[in-house]
Amino acid sequence: MSLAGLQQMKREGKKIVAVVAWDYQIAQIADRAGVDLVSVGDSVGVNLWGRQEGEISLDEMLIVCKAVRRGVKRALLSCDLPEKENPDAAVRLLREGGADMVKLLASPETVRAVVRSGVPVFAEFHGDNATPENLVKQAKHLEQAGASLLDFRHSGPEAGAAVAKAVSIPVLGGLGGGPWLDGRIRMVHAAIGYAASNLNSEIENYANVAQVTLKAIAAYAEDVRAGRHLKGQRPA
């Protein structure tokens, strides 16, 4: 997959499938499932490491990006640029981390600076408390600054459809996105119900890995305590 390929999908009306992944194993599975874009999110700090939002460094993002890169062979790979980092950091995510582009929440000026350094940009912007007309303007400014892809969060059907029609680059949606955009992006761990919060959750996911994992670990513990051979392991 390539940026040109994603743009061709938009022109042909084909929906783009994107996921957020943070490790080698999930990256392999997502790539094999045929997703078009894998995004390495700085959300790893909150969702996988139990950290506060924004508490992640460039060096940590490089470690995660490299791991996901090893698992992704077909899909395009994006990596979040930590807040307050500069274009030199974006270059490192490509050269050292193996990313194809960087994702950032920033002004058109920042997008322009990163693009000038030779790094394609996946630009994020939010639809909270803004009119469809203003959101279309924001999207056009980001496109004119050189963004190759947009993540329009909390878009809504009216503004989302207007933005997707107004720009020539693909518009994906994370939180609050919908079928009115050119595609969707979602954390793999959210889609499969991986988090501990899914143990008692009524939210419908495509799976509930948390409950399956709980049962599997409990069964493993029972076998160990009973002195039985373990499932999936050949007796010595």
Residue pairs with C-beta under 8 A, 6 or more apart in sequence:
1 36
1 37
1 74
1 75
1 76
2 76
3 76
3 100
3 101
3 120
3 148
3 149
5 36
5 76
6 16
6 36
6 37
6 76
6 149
6 170
7 168
7 169
7 170
9 15
9 16
9 36
9 170
9 182
9 183
10 16
10 168
10 169
10 170
10 182
15 179
15 182
15 183
15 184
16 36
16 37
16 170
16 172
16 182
16 183
16 184
17 34
17 35
17 36
17 37
17 183
17 184
18 35
18 36
18 37
18 38
18 39
18 172
18 183
18 184
18 185
18 186
19 30
19 35
19 37
19 38
19 39
19 185
19 186
19 187
19 188
19 191
20 38
20 39
20 40
20 41
20 43
20 185
20 186
20 187
20 188
21 27
21 30
21 38
21 39
21 40
21 68
21 71
21 188
22 40
22 41
22 43
22 44
22 47
22 48
22 64
22 67
22 68
22 189
23 48
23 64
23 67
23 68
23 71
24 67
24 68
24 70
24 71
25 71
26 71
26 188
26 189
27 38
27 67
27 68
27 69
27 70
27 71
27 72
28 71
28 72
29 188
30 38
30 71
30 72
30 75
30 188
31 38
31 71
31 72
31 73
31 74
31 75
34 74
35 75
36 75
36 76
36 183
37 75
37 76
37 77
37 78
37 149
37 172
37 183
37 185
38 68
38 72
38 75
38 76
38 77
38 78
39 77
39 78
39 79
39 80
39 103
39 122
39 185
40 61
40 64
40 65
40 68
40 77
40 78
40 79
40 80
40 97
40 99
41 80
41 103
41 187
42 54
42 56
42 61
42 80
42 82
43 80
43 187
44 56
44 64
45 51
45 52
45 53
45 54
45 55
45 56
45 60
46 52
46 53
47 187
47 189
47 195
48 189
54 83
56 82
57 82
58 82
58 85
58 89
58 92
58 93
61 79
61 80
61 81
61 82
61 93
61 97
62 92
62 93
62 96
62 97
64 79
65 77
65 79
65 93
65 97
65 98
65 99
66 96
66 97
66 98
68 77
68 79
69 77
69 97
69 98
69 99
76 100
76 101
77 98
77 99
77 100
77 101
78 99
78 100
78 101
78 102
78 103
78 122
78 149
79 93
79 97
79 99
79 101
79 102
79 103
80 102
80 103
80 104
81 89
81 90
81 93
81 102
81 103
81 104
81 114
82 89
83 105
86 113
87 113
87 114
87 116
87 117
87 119
88 117
90 102
90 104
90 114
90 117
90 119
91 117
91 118
91 119
93 99
93 102
93 119
94 100
94 101
94 102
94 119
100 120
101 119
101 120
101 121
101 122
101 148
101 149
102 114
102 119
102 120
102 121
102 122
103 121
103 122
103 123
103 124
103 151
104 110
104 111
104 114
104 121
104 122
104 123
104 124
105 123
105 124
105 125
105 126
106 123
108 141
108 142
108 144
108 145
109 145
111 121
111 123
111 142
111 145
111 146
111 147
112 145
112 146
114 121
115 121
115 145
115 146
115 147
116 146
120 148
120 149
121 146
121 147
121 148
121 149
122 147
122 148
122 149
122 150
122 151
123 142
123 145
123 147
123 149
123 150
123 151
124 150
124 151
124 153
124 174
125 135
125 138
125 139
125 142
125 150
125 151
125 152
125 153
126 152
126 153
126 154
127 135
127 152
127 153
127 154
127 155
127 156
127 159
127 160
127 176
128 154
130 138
130 159
131 159
132 158
132 159
132 162
132 163
135 152
135 155
135 159
135 162
135 163
136 159
136 162
136 163
136 166
139 150
139 152
139 163
139 166
139 167
139 171
140 166
140 167
142 150
143 150
143 167
143 168
143 169
147 169
148 169
149 169
149 170
149 172
150 163
150 167
150 169
150 170
150 171
150 172
151 172
151 173
151 174
151 185
152 159
152 160
152 163
152 164
152 171
152 172
152 173
152 177
152 181
153 173
153 174
153 175
153 176
153 177
154 175
154 176
155 163
155 171
155 173
155 176
155 177
155 178
155 180
155 181
156 176
156 178
157 178
157 180
160 171
160 173
160 177
160 178
160 180
160 181
161 180
161 181
163 171
164 171
164 180
164 181
164 182
170 182
170 183
171 181
171 182
171 183
172 181
172 182
172 183
172 184
172 185
173 181
173 183
173 184
173 185
174 184
174 185
174 186
177 184
177 185
178 184
188 194
189 195
190 205
191 205
191 206
191 207
192 205
192 206
192 207
192 208
192 209
193 201
193 203
193 205
193 206
193 207
193 208
193 209
193 210
193 211
194 209
194 210
195 210
196 210
197 210
198 205
198 208
198 209
198 210
198 211
199 210
199 211
199 214
201 208
219 231
220 230
220 231
223 229
223 230
223 231
224 230
229 235
